[in-house]
Structure formats: C-alpha cells, structure tokens
Amino acid sequence: MALTKEVSADKIEVVTAKDDSNNDVTVVQVRTATKVLEDGDVISSSYHRHVINSGDDYSAEPTNVQAVCSAVFS
C-alpha cells in the first residue's frame, strides 16, 4: 500500500468584474486540487481557490499560472 499526495493548479480562469468605482477589473482565479492516492487510486481530494490581481507577486505560482498571469497582466 503506497500513499502519495498530488497538488496541482488544475483550473485557471480569467475573470472580468467591477471594482468599487464600477471600473472593469481583470483577475486570475486559480483552483488548487490536492489528491491523496493509494496505489494510484484517488481516496481523498480537496480544493482551494485563490485570486491573483494585477500588481500581485505571482512568482511563487506554478509555471502554467505564471504564464497566464503574464499574458493577462501585460
């Protein structure tokens, strides 16, 4: 019985919303999936979502998230 844990940014969404001044603001939403596997079969999973705004430091994000942020915020 081998237990492993996988963490990945499995969903990246670009969303445009309104700020407090009713201006359009584009943000990147990232869903992180954490899966626990036993011999390759998922026995548990959970999700966490966070938002990256223009001007935020996203250098610690996975490369696929960094690429989307670079494209959206440049």
mmJSON file of the N, C-alpha and C atoms, coordinates in Angstrom:
{"data_MODEL":{"atom_site":{
"group_PDB":["ATOM","ATOM","ATOM","ATOM","ATOM","ATOM","ATOM","ATOM","ATOM","ATOM","ATOM","ATOM","ATOM","ATOM","ATOM","ATOM","ATOM","ATOM","ATOM","ATOM","ATOM","ATOM","ATOM","ATOM","ATOM","ATOM","ATOM","ATOM","ATOM","ATOM","ATOM","ATOM","ATOM","ATOM","ATOM","ATOM","ATOM","ATOM","ATOM","ATOM","ATOM","ATOM","ATOM","ATOM","ATOM","ATOM","ATOM","ATOM","ATOM","ATOM","ATOM","ATOM","ATOM","ATOM","ATOM","ATOM","ATOM","ATOM","ATOM","ATOM","ATOM","ATOM","ATOM","ATOM","ATOM","ATOM","ATOM","ATOM","ATOM","ATOM","ATOM","ATOM","ATOM","ATOM","ATOM","ATOM","ATOM","ATOM","ATOM","ATOM","ATOM","ATOM","ATOM","ATOM","ATOM","ATOM","ATOM","ATOM","ATOM","ATOM","ATOM","ATOM","ATOM","ATOM","ATOM","ATOM","ATOM","ATOM","ATOM","ATOM","ATOM","ATOM","ATOM","ATOM","ATOM","ATOM","ATOM","ATOM","ATOM","ATOM","ATOM","ATOM","ATOM","ATOM","ATOM","ATOM","ATOM","ATOM","ATOM","ATOM","ATOM","ATOM","ATOM","ATOM","ATOM","ATOM","ATOM","ATOM","ATOM","ATOM","ATOM","ATOM","ATOM","ATOM","ATOM","ATOM","ATOM","ATOM","ATOM","ATOM","ATOM","ATOM","ATOM","ATOM","ATOM","ATOM","ATOM","ATOM","ATOM","ATOM","ATOM","ATOM","ATOM","ATOM","ATOM","ATOM","ATOM","ATOM","ATOM","ATOM","ATOM","ATOM","ATOM","ATOM","ATOM","ATOM","ATOM","ATOM","ATOM","ATOM","ATOM","ATOM","ATOM","ATOM","ATOM","ATOM","ATOM","ATOM","ATOM","ATOM","ATOM","ATOM","ATOM","ATOM","ATOM","ATOM","ATOM","ATOM","ATOM","ATOM","ATOM","ATOM","ATOM","ATOM","ATOM","ATOM","ATOM","ATOM","ATOM","ATOM","ATOM","ATOM","ATOM","ATOM","ATOM","ATOM","ATOM","ATOM","ATOM","ATOM","ATOM","ATOM","ATOM","ATOM","ATOM","ATOM","ATOM","ATOM","ATOM","ATOM","ATOM","ATOM"],
"id":[1,2,3,4,5,6,7,8,9,10,11,12,13,14,15,16,17,18,19,20,21,22,23,24,25,26,27,28,29,30,31,32,33,34,35,36,37,38,39,40,41,42,43,44,45,46,47,48,49,50,51,52,53,54,55,56,57,58,59,60,61,62,63,64,65,66,67,68,69,70,71,72,73,74,75,76,77,78,79,80,81,82,83,84,85,86,87,88,89,90,91,92,93,94,95,96,97,98,99,100,101,102,103,104,105,106,107,108,109,110,111,112,113,114,115,116,117,118,119,120,121,122,123,124,125,126,127,128,129,130,131,132,133,134,135,136,137,138,139,140,141,142,143,144,145,146,147,148,149,150,151,152,153,154,155,156,157,158,159,160,161,162,163,164,165,166,167,168,169,170,171,172,173,174,175,176,177,178,179,180,181,182,183,184,185,186,187,188,189,190,191,192,193,194,195,196,197,198,199,200,201,202,203,204,205,206,207,208,209,210,211,212,213,214,215,216,217,218,219,220,221,222],
"type_symbol":["N","C","C","N","C","C","N","C","C","N","C","C","N","C","C","N","C","C","N","C","C","N","C","C","N","C","C","N","C","C","N","C","C","N","C","C","N","C","C","N","C","C","N","C","C","N","C","C","N","C","C","N","C","C","N","C","C","N","C","C","N","C","C","N","C","C","N","C","C","N","C","C","N","C","C","N","C","C","N","C","C","N","C","C","N","C","C","N","C","C","N","C","C","N","C","C","N","C","C","N","C","C","N","C","C","N","C","C","N","C","C","N","C","C","N","C","C","N","C","C","N","C","C","N","C","C","N","C","C","N","C","C","N","C","C","N","C","C","N","C","C","N","C","C","N","C","C","N","C","C","N","C","C","N","C","C","N","C","C","N","C","C","N","C","C","N","C","C","N","C","C","N","C","C","N","C","C","N","C","C","N","C","C","N","C","C","N","C","C","N","C","C","N","C","C","N","C","C","N","C","C","N","C","C","N","C","C","N","C","C","N","C","C","N","C","C","N","C","C","N","C","C"],
"label_atom_id":["N","CA","C","N","CA","C","N","CA","C","N","CA","C","N","CA","C","N","CA","C","N","CA","C","N","CA","C","N","CA","C","N","CA","C","N","CA","C","N","CA","C","N","CA","C","N","CA","C","N","CA","C","N","CA","C","N","CA","C","N","CA","C","N","CA","C","N","CA","C","N","CA","C","N","CA","C","N","CA","C","N","CA","C","N","CA","C","N","CA","C","N","CA","C","N","CA","C","N","CA","C","N","CA","C","N","CA","C","N","CA","C","N","CA","C","N","CA","C","N","CA","C","N","CA","C","N","CA","C","N","CA","C","N","CA","C","N","CA","C","N","CA","C","N","CA","C","N","CA","C","N","CA","C","N","CA","C","N","CA","C","N","CA","C","N","CA","C","N","CA","C","N","CA","C","N","CA","C","N","CA","C","N","CA","C","N","CA","C","N","CA","C","N","CA","C","N","CA","C","N","CA","C","N","CA","C","N","CA","C","N","CA","C","N","CA","C","N","CA","C","N","CA","C","N","CA","C","N","CA","C","N","CA","C","N","CA","C","N","CA","C","N","CA","C","N","CA","C","N","CA","C","N","CA","C","N","CA","C"],
"label_alt_id":[null,null,null,null,null,null,null,null,null,null,null,null,null,null,null,null,null,null,null,null,null,null,null,null,null,null,null,null,null,null,null,null,null,null,null,null,null,null,null,null,null,null,null,null,null,null,null,null,null,null,null,null,null,null,null,null,null,null,null,null,null,null,null,null,null,null,null,null,null,null,null,null,null,null,null,null,null,null,null,null,null,null,null,null,null,null,null,null,null,null,null,null,null,null,null,null,null,null,null,null,null,null,null,null,null,null,null,null,null,null,null,null,null,null,null,null,null,null,null,null,null,null,null,null,null,null,null,null,null,null,null,null,null,null,null,null,null,null,null,null,null,null,null,null,null,null,null,null,null,null,null,null,null,null,null,null,null,null,null,null,null,null,null,null,null,null,null,null,null,null,null,null,null,null,null,null,null,null,null,null,null,null,null,null,null,null,null,null,null,null,null,null,null,null,null,null,null,null,null,null,null,null,null,null,null,null,null,null,null,null,null,null,null,null,null,null,null,null,null,null,null,null],
"label_comp_id":["MET","MET","MET","ALA","ALA","ALA","LEU","LEU","LEU","THR","THR","THR","LYS","LYS","LYS","GLU","GLU","GLU","VAL","VAL","VAL","SER","SER","SER","ALA","ALA","ALA","ASP","ASP","ASP","LYS","LYS","LYS","ILE","ILE","ILE","GLU","GLU","GLU","VAL","VAL","VAL","VAL","VAL","VAL","THR","THR","THR","ALA","ALA","ALA","LYS","LYS","LYS","ASP","ASP","ASP","ASP","ASP","ASP","SER","SER","SER","ASN","ASN","ASN","ASN","ASN","ASN","ASP","ASP","ASP","VAL","VAL","VAL","THR","THR","THR","VAL","VAL","VAL","VAL","VAL","VAL","GLN","GLN","GLN","VAL","VAL","VAL","ARG","ARG","ARG","THR","THR","THR","ALA","ALA","ALA","THR","THR","THR","LYS","LYS","LYS","VAL","VAL","VAL","LEU","LEU","LEU","GLU","GLU","GLU","ASP","ASP","ASP","GLY","GLY","GLY","ASP","ASP","ASP","VAL","VAL","VAL","ILE","ILE","ILE","SER","SER","SER","SER","SER","SER","SER","SER","SER","TYR","TYR","TYR","HIS","HIS","HIS","ARG","ARG","ARG","HIS","HIS","HIS","VAL","VAL","VAL","ILE","ILE","ILE","ASN","ASN","ASN","SER","SER","SER","GLY","GLY","GLY","ASP","ASP","ASP","ASP","ASP","ASP","TYR","TYR","TYR","SER","SER","SER","ALA","ALA","ALA","GLU","GLU","GLU","PRO","PRO","PRO","THR","THR","THR","ASN","ASN","ASN","VAL","VAL","VAL","GLN","GLN","GLN","ALA","ALA","ALA","VAL","VAL","VAL","CYS","CYS","CYS","SER","SER","SER","ALA","ALA","ALA","VAL","VAL","VAL","PHE","PHE","PHE","SER","SER","SER"],
"label_asym_id":["A","A","A","A","A","A","A","A","A","A","A","A","A","A","A","A","A","A","A","A","A","A","A","A","A","A","A","A","A","A","A","A","A","A","A","A","A","A","A","A","A","A","A","A","A","A","A","A","A","A","A","A","A","A","A","A","A","A","A","A","A","A","A","A","A","A","A","A","A","A","A","A","A","A","A","A","A","A","A","A","A","A","A","A","A","A","A","A","A","A","A","A","A","A","A","A","A","A","A","A","A","A","A","A","A","A","A","A","A","A","A","A","A","A","A","A","A","A","A","A","A","A","A","A","A","A","A","A","A","A","A","A","A","A","A","A","A","A","A","A","A","A","A","A","A","A","A","A","A","A","A","A","A","A","A","A","A","A","A","A","A","A","A","A","A","A","A","A","A","A","A","A","A","A","A","A","A","A","A","A","A","A","A","A","A","A","A","A","A","A","A","A","A","A","A","A","A","A","A","A","A","A","A","A","A","A","A","A","A","A","A","A","A","A","A","A","A","A","A","A","A","A"],
"label_entity_id":["1","1","1","1","1","1","1","1","1","1","1","1","1","1","1","1","1","1","1","1","1","1","1","1","1","1","1","1","1","1","1","1","1","1","1","1","1","1","1","1","1","1","1","1","1","1","1","1","1","1","1","1","1","1","1","1","1","1","1","1","1","1","1","1","1","1","1","1","1","1","1","1","1","1","1","1","1","1","1","1","1","1","1","1","1","1","1","1","1","1","1","1","1","1","1","1","1","1","1","1","1","1","1","1","1","1","1","1","1","1","1","1","1","1","1","1","1","1","1","1","1","1","1","1","1","1","1","1","1","1","1","1","1","1","1","1","1","1","1","1","1","1","1","1","1","1","1","1","1","1","1","1","1","1","1","1","1","1","1","1","1","1","1","1","1","1","1","1","1","1","1","1","1","1","1","1","1","1","1","1","1","1","1","1","1","1","1","1","1","1","1","1","1","1","1","1","1","1","1","1","1","1","1","1","1","1","1","1","1","1","1","1","1","1","1","1","1","1","1","1","1","1"],
"label_seq_id":[1,1,1,2,2,2,3,3,3,4,4,4,5,5,5,6,6,6,7,7,7,8,8,8,9,9,9,10,10,10,11,11,11,12,12,12,13,13,13,14,14,14,15,15,15,16,16,16,17,17,17,18,18,18,19,19,19,20,20,20,21,21,21,22,22,22,23,23,23,24,24,24,25,25,25,26,26,26,27,27,27,28,28,28,29,29,29,30,30,30,31,31,31,32,32,32,33,33,33,34,34,34,35,35,35,36,36,36,37,37,37,38,38,38,39,39,39,40,40,40,41,41,41,42,42,42,43,43,43,44,44,44,45,45,45,46,46,46,47,47,47,48,48,48,49,49,49,50,50,50,51,51,51,52,52,52,53,53,53,54,54,54,55,55,55,56,56,56,57,57,57,58,58,58,59,59,59,60,60,60,61,61,61,62,62,62,63,63,63,64,64,64,65,65,65,66,66,66,67,67,67,68,68,68,69,69,69,70,70,70,71,71,71,72,72,72,73,73,73,74,74,74],
"pdbx_PDB_ins_code":[null,null,null,null,null,null,null,null,null,null,null,null,null,null,null,null,null,null,null,null,null,null,null,null,null,null,null,null,null,null,null,null,null,null,null,null,null,null,null,null,null,null,null,null,null,null,null,null,null,null,null,null,null,null,null,null,null,null,null,null,null,null,null,null,null,null,null,null,null,null,null,null,null,null,null,null,null,null,null,null,null,null,null,null,null,null,null,null,null,null,null,null,null,null,null,null,null,null,null,null,null,null,null,null,null,null,null,null,null,null,null,null,null,null,null,null,null,null,null,null,null,null,null,null,null,null,null,null,null,null,null,null,null,null,null,null,null,null,null,null,null,null,null,null,null,null,null,null,null,null,null,null,null,null,null,null,null,null,null,null,null,null,null,null,null,null,null,null,null,null,null,null,null,null,null,null,null,null,null,null,null,null,null,null,null,null,null,null,null,null,null,null,null,null,null,null,null,null,null,null,null,null,null,null,null,null,null,null,null,null,null,null,null,null,null,null,null,null,null,null,null,null],
"Cartn_x":[0.846,0.0,0.893,0.875,1.668,0.729,0.901,0.118,0.949,0.345,1.007,0.043,0.624,-0.174,0.212,-0.779,-0.554,-1.245,-0.511,-1.07,-0.834,-1.906,-1.753,-2.772,-2.386,-3.317,-4.092,-5.273,-5.992,-7.012,-7.274,-8.197,-7.714,-7.572,-7.145,-8.186,-8.78,-9.831,-9.476,-9.722,-9.568,-10.971,-11.169,-12.498,-12.435,-13.413,-13.548,-14.733,-14.494,-15.531,-15.472,-16.311,-16.339,-15.711,-14.912,-14.369,-15.346,-14.933,-15.812,-16.208,-15.371,-15.664,-16.378,-16.833,-17.552,-16.669,-15.356,-14.425,-14.237,-13.991,-13.687,-12.32,-12.253,-11.005,-10.874,-9.725,-9.478,-8.615,-9.036,-8.302,-8.126,-7.185,-6.961,-7.351,-8.286,-8.689,-7.999,-7.425,-6.699,-7.323,-7.69,-8.158,-7.019,-6.698,-5.65,-6.319,-5.999,-6.541,-5.472,-5.874,-4.996,-5.633,-4.898,-5.417,-4.506,-5.112,-4.38,-4.698,-3.636,-3.804,-3.244,-3.947,-3.472,-3.297,-2.054,-1.724,-2.318,-2.286,-2.741,-4.213,-4.997,-6.422,-6.672,-7.473,-7.787,-8.681,-8.228,-9.044,-9.553,-8.988,-9.437,-9.015,-9.852,-9.481,-10.117,-9.439,-9.974,-9.512,-10.203,-9.918,-9.792,-8.948,-8.766,-8.697,-9.322,-9.318,-8.739,-7.905,-7.403,-7.382,-7.33,-7.414,-6.101,-5.632,-4.439,-4.886,-4.573,-4.928,-3.729,-3.996,-2.919,-2.059,-0.754,0.162,0.581,-0.116,0.278,1.547,2.312,3.503,3.051,3.194,2.789,3.991,5.177,6.4,6.466,5.718,5.723,4.686,3.912,2.883,3.525,2.823,3.328,3.504,4.323,4.663,3.441,2.466,1.276,0.465,0.411,-0.287,0.489,1.806,2.651,2.464,2.369,2.22,0.886,-0.183,-1.485,-1.446,-0.885,-0.801,0.021,1.118,1.948,1.17,0.394,-0.39,-1.519,-2.16,-3.312,-2.885,-1.819,-1.454,-0.408,-0.004,0.999,0.354],
"Cartn_y":[-1.173,0.0,1.238,1.972,3.199,4.395,5.324,6.554,7.674,8.436,9.597,10.78,11.962,13.189,14.0,14.461,15.297,16.644,17.717,19.066,19.732,20.245,20.885,22.003,22.997,24.059,23.507,22.961,22.226,23.07,24.298,25.166,26.599,27.278,28.675,29.436,30.453,31.217,32.702,33.342,34.791,35.382,36.27,36.809,38.328,38.964,40.42,40.752,41.641,42.061,43.57,44.093,45.535,45.785,46.856,47.239,48.186,48.733,49.621,50.879,51.296,52.501,52.176,50.918,50.441,50.376,50.241,50.046,48.548,48.164,46.767,46.401,45.25,44.743,43.283,42.918,41.533,40.862,39.674,38.903,37.475,36.77,35.358,34.544,33.62,32.722,31.378,30.849,29.586,28.597,27.417,26.342,25.34,25.039,24.065,22.79,21.677,20.383,19.619,19.079,18.215,16.837,15.847,14.481,13.541,12.647,11.576,10.293,9.606,8.388,7.183,6.08,4.809,3.862,3.508,2.645,3.179,4.513,5.137,5.501,5.059,5.377,6.523,7.497,8.641,8.176,8.418,8.057,9.303,10.465,11.717,12.87,13.914,15.106,16.329,17.465,18.733,19.834,20.962,22.066,23.366,24.242,25.575,26.542,27.692,28.679,29.982,30.638,31.965,32.848,34.148,35.136,35.9,36.129,36.938,38.202,39.34,40.64,41.219,42.157,42.877,43.56,43.422,44.011,43.056,41.922,40.927,40.204,39.724,38.922,37.473,36.967,35.592,34.704,35.116,34.373,32.998,32.793,31.5,30.53,30.985,30.143,29.155,28.049,27.111,27.815,27.25,27.902,28.139,27.232,27.441,28.646,28.853,30.022,31.294,31.233,32.402,32.82,31.847,32.158,32.869,32.39,33.038,34.452,34.613,35.943,36.892,36.42,37.272,37.738,36.839,37.196,38.166,37.972,38.792,40.17,40.234,41.465,42.283,41.877,42.68,43.518],
"Cartn_z":[0.0,0.0,0.0,-1.093,-1.204,-1.269,-0.322,-0.32,-0.914,-1.802,-2.381,-2.36,-2.417,-2.414,-3.633,-4.39,-5.565,-5.365,-5.61,-5.533,-6.884,-7.489,-8.799,-8.967,-9.753,-10.145,-11.331,-11.064,-12.107,-12.866,-12.403,-13.13,-12.995,-14.144,-14.172,-14.991,-14.367,-15.039,-15.052,-16.179,-16.293,-16.214,-15.241,-14.973,-14.958,-15.577,-15.527,-14.637,-13.677,-12.739,-12.588,-11.728,-11.441,-10.071,-9.97,-8.669,-7.973,-6.841,-6.066,-6.823,-7.774,-8.573,-9.881,-10.009,-11.198,-12.444,-12.254,-13.367,-13.6,-14.862,-15.163,-14.611,-13.942,-13.378,-13.796,-14.328,-14.721,-13.665,-13.23,-12.229,-12.746,-12.152,-12.469,-11.24,-11.425,-10.342,-10.548,-9.468,-9.545,-8.571,-9.078,-8.206,-8.041,-6.807,-6.496,-5.987,-6.617,-6.212,-5.432,-4.302,-3.509,-3.491,-3.981,-4.049,-3.29,-2.533,-1.851,-2.606,-3.024,-3.807,-3.056,-3.187,-2.647,-3.826,-4.1,-5.236,-6.544,-6.713,-7.942,-7.976,-6.994,-6.946,-5.971,-6.385,-5.535,-4.389,-3.153,-1.993,-1.261,-1.599,-0.993,-1.892,-1.929,-2.69,-2.044,-2.194,-1.709,-2.647,-2.583,-3.491,-2.705,-3.221,-2.658,-3.831,-3.69,-4.758,-4.219,-5.038,-4.685,-5.923,-5.684,-6.756,-6.831,-8.057,-8.294,-9.024,-8.438,-9.013,-9.747,-10.647,-11.314,-10.252,-10.361,-9.388,-8.288,-8.134,-7.137,-7.584,-6.623,-6.921,-7.129,-8.328,-8.629,-8.954,-8.542,-8.866,-8.18,-7.117,-6.428,-6.999,-7.958,-8.574,-9.546,-9.863,-10.88,-12.226,-13.089,-14.356,-15.248,-15.222,-16.062,-15.565,-14.256,-13.707,-14.023,-13.888,-14.218,-15.675,-16.568,-17.991,-18.257,-17.618,-17.795,-17.212,-16.021,-15.401,-16.252,-16.805,-17.662,-18.89,-19.475,-20.655,-20.311,-19.187,-18.809,-18.311,-17.512,-16.847,-17.59,-18.799,-19.526,-20.597],
"occupancy":[1.0,1.0,1.0,1.0,1.0,1.0,1.0,1.0,1.0,1.0,1.0,1.0,1.0,1.0,1.0,1.0,1.0,1.0,1.0,1.0,1.0,1.0,1.0,1.0,1.0,1.0,1.0,1.0,1.0,1.0,1.0,1.0,1.0,1.0,1.0,1.0,1.0,1.0,1.0,1.0,1.0,1.0,1.0,1.0,1.0,1.0,1.0,1.0,1.0,1.0,1.0,1.0,1.0,1.0,1.0,1.0,1.0,1.0,1.0,1.0,1.0,1.0,1.0,1.0,1.0,1.0,1.0,1.0,1.0,1.0,1.0,1.0,1.0,1.0,1.0,1.0,1.0,1.0,1.0,1.0,1.0,1.0,1.0,1.0,1.0,1.0,1.0,1.0,1.0,1.0,1.0,1.0,1.0,1.0,1.0,1.0,1.0,1.0,1.0,1.0,1.0,1.0,1.0,1.0,1.0,1.0,1.0,1.0,1.0,1.0,1.0,1.0,1.0,1.0,1.0,1.0,1.0,1.0,1.0,1.0,1.0,1.0,1.0,1.0,1.0,1.0,1.0,1.0,1.0,1.0,1.0,1.0,1.0,1.0,1.0,1.0,1.0,1.0,1.0,1.0,1.0,1.0,1.0,1.0,1.0,1.0,1.0,1.0,1.0,1.0,1.0,1.0,1.0,1.0,1.0,1.0,1.0,1.0,1.0,1.0,1.0,1.0,1.0,1.0,1.0,1.0,1.0,1.0,1.0,1.0,1.0,1.0,1.0,1.0,1.0,1.0,1.0,1.0,1.0,1.0,1.0,1.0,1.0,1.0,1.0,1.0,1.0,1.0,1.0,1.0,1.0,1.0,1.0,1.0,1.0,1.0,1.0,1.0,1.0,1.0,1.0,1.0,1.0,1.0,1.0,1.0,1.0,1.0,1.0,1.0,1.0,1.0,1.0,1.0,1.0,1.0,1.0,1.0,1.0,1.0,1.0,1.0],
"B_iso_or_equiv":[0.0,0.0,0.0,0.0,0.0,0.0,0.0,0.0,0.0,0.0,0.0,0.0,0.0,0.0,0.0,0.0,0.0,0.0,0.0,0.0,0.0,0.0,0.0,0.0,0.0,0.0,0.0,0.0,0.0,0.0,0.0,0.0,0.0,0.0,0.0,0.0,0.0,0.0,0.0,0.0,0.0,0.0,0.0,0.0,0.0,0.0,0.0,0.0,0.0,0.0,0.0,0.0,0.0,0.0,0.0,0.0,0.0,0.0,0.0,0.0,0.0,0.0,0.0,0.0,0.0,0.0,0.0,0.0,0.0,0.0,0.0,0.0,0.0,0.0,0.0,0.0,0.0,0.0,0.0,0.0,0.0,0.0,0.0,0.0,0.0,0.0,0.0,0.0,0.0,0.0,0.0,0.0,0.0,0.0,0.0,0.0,0.0,0.0,0.0,0.0,0.0,0.0,0.0,0.0,0.0,0.0,0.0,0.0,0.0,0.0,0.0,0.0,0.0,0.0,0.0,0.0,0.0,0.0,0.0,0.0,0.0,0.0,0.0,0.0,0.0,0.0,0.0,0.0,0.0,0.0,0.0,0.0,0.0,0.0,0.0,0.0,0.0,0.0,0.0,0.0,0.0,0.0,0.0,0.0,0.0,0.0,0.0,0.0,0.0,0.0,0.0,0.0,0.0,0.0,0.0,0.0,0.0,0.0,0.0,0.0,0.0,0.0,0.0,0.0,0.0,0.0,0.0,0.0,0.0,0.0,0.0,0.0,0.0,0.0,0.0,0.0,0.0,0.0,0.0,0.0,0.0,0.0,0.0,0.0,0.0,0.0,0.0,0.0,0.0,0.0,0.0,0.0,0.0,0.0,0.0,0.0,0.0,0.0,0.0,0.0,0.0,0.0,0.0,0.0,0.0,0.0,0.0,0.0,0.0,0.0,0.0,0.0,0.0,0.0,0.0,0.0,0.0,0.0,0.0,0.0,0.0,0.0],
"pdbx_formal_charge":[null,null,null,null,null,null,null,null,null,null,null,null,null,null,null,null,null,null,null,null,null,null,null,null,null,null,null,null,null,null,null,null,null,null,null,null,null,null,null,null,null,null,null,null,null,null,null,null,null,null,null,null,null,null,null,null,null,null,null,null,null,null,null,null,null,null,null,null,null,null,null,null,null,null,null,null,null,null,null,null,null,null,null,null,null,null,null,null,null,null,null,null,null,null,null,null,null,null,null,null,null,null,null,null,null,null,null,null,null,null,null,null,null,null,null,null,null,null,null,null,null,null,null,null,null,null,null,null,null,null,null,null,null,null,null,null,null,null,null,null,null,null,null,null,null,null,null,null,null,null,null,null,null,null,null,null,null,null,null,null,null,null,null,null,null,null,null,null,null,null,null,null,null,null,null,null,null,null,null,null,null,null,null,null,null,null,null,null,null,null,null,null,null,null,null,null,null,null,null,null,null,null,null,null,null,null,null,null,null,null,null,null,null,null,null,null,null,null,null,null,null,null],
"auth_seq_id":[1,1,1,2,2,2,3,3,3,4,4,4,5,5,5,6,6,6,7,7,7,8,8,8,9,9,9,10,10,10,11,11,11,12,12,12,13,13,13,14,14,14,15,15,15,16,16,16,17,17,17,18,18,18,19,19,19,20,20,20,21,21,21,22,22,22,23,23,23,24,24,24,25,25,25,26,26,26,27,27,27,28,28,28,29,29,29,30,30,30,31,31,31,32,32,32,33,33,33,34,34,34,35,35,35,36,36,36,37,37,37,38,38,38,39,39,39,40,40,40,41,41,41,42,42,42,43,43,43,44,44,44,45,45,45,46,46,46,47,47,47,48,48,48,49,49,49,50,50,50,51,51,51,52,52,52,53,53,53,54,54,54,55,55,55,56,56,56,57,57,57,58,58,58,59,59,59,60,60,60,61,61,61,62,62,62,63,63,63,64,64,64,65,65,65,66,66,66,67,67,67,68,68,68,69,69,69,70,70,70,71,71,71,72,72,72,73,73,73,74,74,74],
"auth_comp_id":["MET","MET","MET","ALA","ALA","ALA","LEU","LEU","LEU","THR","THR","THR","LYS","LYS","LYS","GLU","GLU","GLU","VAL","VAL","VAL","SER","SER","SER","ALA","ALA","ALA","ASP","ASP","ASP","LYS","LYS","LYS","ILE","ILE","ILE","GLU","GLU","GLU","VAL","VAL","VAL","VAL","VAL","VAL","THR","THR","THR","ALA","ALA","ALA","LYS","LYS","LYS","ASP","ASP","ASP","ASP","ASP","ASP","SER","SER","SER","ASN","ASN","ASN","ASN","ASN","ASN","ASP","ASP","ASP","VAL","VAL","VAL","THR","THR","THR","VAL","VAL","VAL","VAL","VAL","VAL","GLN","GLN","GLN","VAL","VAL","VAL","ARG","ARG","ARG","THR","THR","THR","ALA","ALA","ALA","THR","THR","THR","LYS","LYS","LYS","VAL","VAL","VAL","LEU","LEU","LEU","GLU","GLU","GLU","ASP","ASP","ASP","GLY","GLY","GLY","ASP","ASP","ASP","VAL","VAL","VAL","ILE","ILE","ILE","SER","SER","SER","SER","SER","SER","SER","SER","SER","TYR","TYR","TYR","HIS","HIS","HIS","ARG","ARG","ARG","HIS","HIS","HIS","VAL","VAL","VAL","ILE","ILE","ILE","ASN","ASN","ASN","SER","SER","SER","GLY","GLY","GLY","ASP","ASP","ASP","ASP","ASP","ASP","TYR","TYR","TYR","SER","SER","SER","ALA","ALA","ALA","GLU","GLU","GLU","PRO","PRO","PRO","THR","THR","THR","ASN","ASN","ASN","VAL","VAL","VAL","GLN","GLN","GLN","ALA","ALA","ALA","VAL","VAL","VAL","CYS","CYS","CYS","SER","SER","SER","ALA","ALA","ALA","VAL","VAL","VAL","PHE","PHE","PHE","SER","SER","SER"],
"auth_asym_id":["A","A","A","A","A","A","A","A","A","A","A","A","A","A","A","A","A","A","A","A","A","A","A","A","A","A","A","A","A","A","A","A","A","A","A","A","A","A","A","A","A","A","A","A","A","A","A","A","A","A","A","A","A","A","A","A","A","A","A","A","A","A","A","A","A","A","A","A","A","A","A","A","A","A","A","A","A","A","A","A","A","A","A","A","A","A","A","A","A","A","A","A","A","A","A","A","A","A","A","A","A","A","A","A","A","A","A","A","A","A","A","A","A","A","A","A","A","A","A","A","A","A","A","A","A","A","A","A","A","A","A","A","A","A","A","A","A","A","A","A","A","A","A","A","A","A","A","A","A","A","A","A","A","A","A","A","A","A","A","A","A","A","A","A","A","A","A","A","A","A","A","A","A","A","A","A","A","A","A","A","A","A","A","A","A","A","A","A","A","A","A","A","A","A","A","A","A","A","A","A","A","A","A","A","A","A","A","A","A","A","A","A","A","A","A","A","A","A","A","A","A","A"],
"auth_atom_id":["N","CA","C","N","CA","C","N","CA","C","N","CA","C","N","CA","C","N","CA","C","N","CA","C","N","CA","C","N","CA","C","N","CA","C","N","CA","C","N","CA","C","N","CA","C","N","CA","C","N","CA","C","N","CA","C","N","CA","C","N","CA","C","N","CA","C","N","CA","C","N","CA","C","N","CA","C","N","CA","C","N","CA","C","N","CA","C","N","CA","C","N","CA","C","N","CA","C","N","CA","C","N","CA","C","N","CA","C","N","CA","C","N","CA","C","N","CA","C","N","CA","C","N","CA","C","N","CA","C","N","CA","C","N","CA","C","N","CA","C","N","CA","C","N","CA","C","N","CA","C","N","CA","C","N","CA","C","N","CA","C","N","CA","C","N","CA","C","N","CA","C","N","CA","C","N","CA","C","N","CA","C","N","CA","C","N","CA","C","N","CA","C","N","CA","C","N","CA","C","N","CA","C","N","CA","C","N","CA","C","N","CA","C","N","CA","C","N","CA","C","N","CA","C","N","CA","C","N","CA","C","N","CA","C","N","CA","C","N","CA","C","N","CA","C","N","CA","C","N","CA","C","N","CA","C","N","CA","C"],
"pdbx_PDB_model_num":[1,1,1,1,1,1,1,1,1,1,1,1,1,1,1,1,1,1,1,1,1,1,1,1,1,1,1,1,1,1,1,1,1,1,1,1,1,1,1,1,1,1,1,1,1,1,1,1,1,1,1,1,1,1,1,1,1,1,1,1,1,1,1,1,1,1,1,1,1,1,1,1,1,1,1,1,1,1,1,1,1,1,1,1,1,1,1,1,1,1,1,1,1,1,1,1,1,1,1,1,1,1,1,1,1,1,1,1,1,1,1,1,1,1,1,1,1,1,1,1,1,1,1,1,1,1,1,1,1,1,1,1,1,1,1,1,1,1,1,1,1,1,1,1,1,1,1,1,1,1,1,1,1,1,1,1,1,1,1,1,1,1,1,1,1,1,1,1,1,1,1,1,1,1,1,1,1,1,1,1,1,1,1,1,1,1,1,1,1,1,1,1,1,1,1,1,1,1,1,1,1,1,1,1,1,1,1,1,1,1,1,1,1,1,1,1,1,1,1,1,1,1]
}}}
